[in-house]
Amino acid sequence: MSTIETHCAIEAVWRIESARVIASLARIVRDVGLAEELAQDALVVALEKWPQSGIPDNPGAWLMATAKHRALDHFRRAKLLDRKHEELGRELKSQQEAAVANFAIPEQGEIEDDLLRLVFVSCHPVLSTEARVALTLRLLGGLTTAEIARAYLAPEPTIAQRIVRAKRTLSDAKVPFEVPAPADRAARLSSVLEVVYLIFNEGYSATAGSDWMRPELCNDALRLGRMLAELAPGEAEVHGLVALMEIQSSRFSARTNSDGEPILLLDQNRSLWDQLLIRRGLAALDRAIALGNAGPYVLQAAIAACHARAQTAAHTDWPQIADLYAQLSALAPSPIVELNRAVAVSMANGPAAGLALLDSVANAPSLKNYHLLPAVRGDFLSKLGRFSEARDEFARAAALTSNARERELLLSRARKAEQGIA
């Protein structure tokens, strides 16, 4: 294997194993920032040694053992070995004389517990939403600072500072490395799911830039969601979010043409939808429903499933989708949910009904600069034959979006409305 191939293999191993290594280290050192530094040290050693020695049979265990050697060295240098040795000894099940030479690798169950702790720490409410997203992608997604910066079209120093501040905030707040008590878990879990969903949504419909989608971000979010479903199998909302992301991901190949131009849902070639992802999504939805207490993600997944089950756009069960949005609105009311419900109502009962519902929330502060409000309103007006109004709404939507592909789509619809084409 060439040096380049070895480095590519190391990068792949790091993406898979880094979260487990950092999680196990964090339990020992009780500091997420230090845990990441020690894991990165192990990665540097791998980059130095593996091109000559070859990739170990169990690269994850190799990285874990090397990182724990670094942890022991750190405590020795800091003159903390005596105080920390008992904790390290329990973790590694070894005596002081053997600890330096042979670090035990934790059992799979222990690793899963550590990962769940790391998920909750990375998404702790003490951090801002932006910090939670960046730290989660770094620690659990295995992304570099440069990759996160590219994904969010932000300067690399900005992302680096955000991550550093997040780790410092966790340390200063003395956030414990633990899964929250049952009484606090639901609130903290919602924060975790929000972060994963934000990552997915940014990949599914990029807020800025020249590309409408960034599938890599969606894939990272889906991997995090699947991991969370394994770590928290009894949580319906976790399976609901996974179901939603699986089904939404199934449409990637149909969402743009060969030039990268957006294709709206009702115009997509459904034969291009990934049936494996749809089946996985429907299975995850079944698991969520079986657990009961359907929440917002389960309801959104049920809406996505209605689209996935329709062989053609004409076969879509819009009354059922409108009903699901009504349930979602009752459970988690928001103007954006009402906007989506207006679309479903318009498809079920006509554009006039949709427009009436949309106008009832049009003055909500959260929709003031939301480009999809005038975009949806323009669609309703166009279908009602009010073309000059529709043109103005599409033009306003185009001015509000920062995504180049979406802007061109909206301007195209404005031109069609000007020509009297719905």
Secondary structure as the mmCIF struct_conf table of DSSP 4:
data_model
#
loop_
_struct_conf.conf_type_id
_struct_conf.id
_struct_conf.beg_label_comp_id
_struct_conf.beg_label_asym_id
_struct_conf.beg_label_seq_id
_struct_conf.end_label_comp_id
_struct_conf.end_label_asym_id
_struct_conf.end_label_seq_id
HELX_RH_AL_P HELX_RH_AL_P1 THR A 3 VAL A 29
BEND BEND1 ARG A 30 ARG A 30
HELX_RH_AL_P HELX_RH_AL_P2 VAL A 32 SER A 53
BEND BEND2 ASP A 57 ASN A 58
HELX_RH_AL_P HELX_RH_AL_P3 PRO A 59 ARG A 77
TURN_TY1_P TURN_TY1_P1 ALA A 78 LYS A 79
HELX_RH_AL_P HELX_RH_AL_P4 LEU A 81 LEU A 92
TURN_TY1_P TURN_TY1_P2 LYS A 93 LYS A 93
HELX_RH_AL_P HELX_RH_AL_P5 GLN A 96 ALA A 99
TURN_TY1_P TURN_TY1_P3 VAL A 100 ALA A 101
HELX_LH_PP_P HELX_LH_PP_P1 PHE A 103 GLU A 107
HELX_RH_AL_P HELX_RH_AL_P6 GLN A 108 SER A 122
TURN_TY1_P TURN_TY1_P4 CYS A 123 CYS A 123
TURN_TY1_P TURN_TY1_P5 PRO A 125 VAL A 126
BEND BEND3 LEU A 127 LEU A 127
HELX_RH_AL_P HELX_RH_AL_P7 THR A 129 LEU A 139
TURN_TY1_P TURN_TY1_P6 LEU A 140 LEU A 140
BEND BEND4 GLY A 141 GLY A 141
HELX_RH_AL_P HELX_RH_AL_P8 THR A 145 ALA A 151
TURN_TY1_P TURN_TY1_P7 TYR A 152 LEU A 153
HELX_RH_AL_P HELX_RH_AL_P9 GLU A 156 ASP A 172
TURN_TY1_P TURN_TY1_P8 ALA A 173 LYS A 174
BEND BEND5 PHE A 177 GLU A 178
HELX_LH_PP_P HELX_LH_PP_P2 VAL A 179 ALA A 181
HELX_RH_AL_P HELX_RH_AL_P10 PRO A 182 TYR A 204
BEND BEND6 SER A 205 SER A 205
BEND BEND7 THR A 207 THR A 207
STRN STRN1 ALA A 208 GLY A 209
BEND BEND8 SER A 210 SER A 210
BEND BEND9 TRP A 212 TRP A 212
HELX_RH_AL_P HELX_RH_AL_P11 PRO A 215 LEU A 231
TURN_TY1_P TURN_TY1_P9 PRO A 233 GLY A 234
HELX_RH_AL_P HELX_RH_AL_P12 ALA A 236 SER A 249
TURN_TY1_P TURN_TY1_P10 SER A 250 ARG A 251
HELX_RH_3T_P HELX_RH_3T_P1 PHE A 252 ALA A 254
BEND BEND10 ARG A 255 ARG A 255
STRN STRN2 THR A 256 THR A 256
TURN_TY1_P TURN_TY1_P11 SER A 258 ASP A 259
STRN STRN3 PRO A 262 PRO A 262
HELX_RH_3T_P HELX_RH_3T_P2 LEU A 265 ASP A 267
BEND BEND11 GLN A 268 GLN A 268
HELX_RH_3T_P HELX_RH_3T_P3 ARG A 270 LEU A 272
BEND BEND12 TRP A 273 TRP A 273
HELX_RH_AL_P HELX_RH_AL_P13 GLN A 275 LEU A 291
HELX_RH_AL_P HELX_RH_AL_P14 PRO A 296 ARG A 309
BEND BEND13 GLN A 311 THR A 312
HELX_RH_3T_P HELX_RH_3T_P4 ALA A 313 HIS A 315
HELX_RH_AL_P HELX_RH_AL_P15 TRP A 318 LEU A 331
BEND BEND14 ALA A 332 ALA A 332
HELX_RH_AL_P HELX_RH_AL_P16 PRO A 335 ASN A 349
HELX_RH_AL_P HELX_RH_AL_P17 PRO A 351 ASP A 359
TURN_TY1_P TURN_TY1_P12 SER A 360 ASN A 363
HELX_RH_3T_P HELX_RH_3T_P5 PRO A 365 LEU A 367
TURN_TY1_P TURN_TY1_P13 LYS A 368 ASN A 369
TURN_TY1_P TURN_TY1_P14 HIS A 371 HIS A 371
HELX_RH_AL_P HELX_RH_AL_P18 LEU A 372 LYS A 383
TURN_TY1_P TURN_TY1_P15 LEU A 384 GLY A 385
HELX_RH_AL_P HELX_RH_AL_P19 PHE A 387 LEU A 400
STRN STRN4 SER A 402 ASN A 403
HELX_RH_AL_P HELX_RH_AL_P20 ALA A 404 GLU A 418
TURN_TY1_P TURN_TY1_P16 GLN A 419 GLY A 420
#
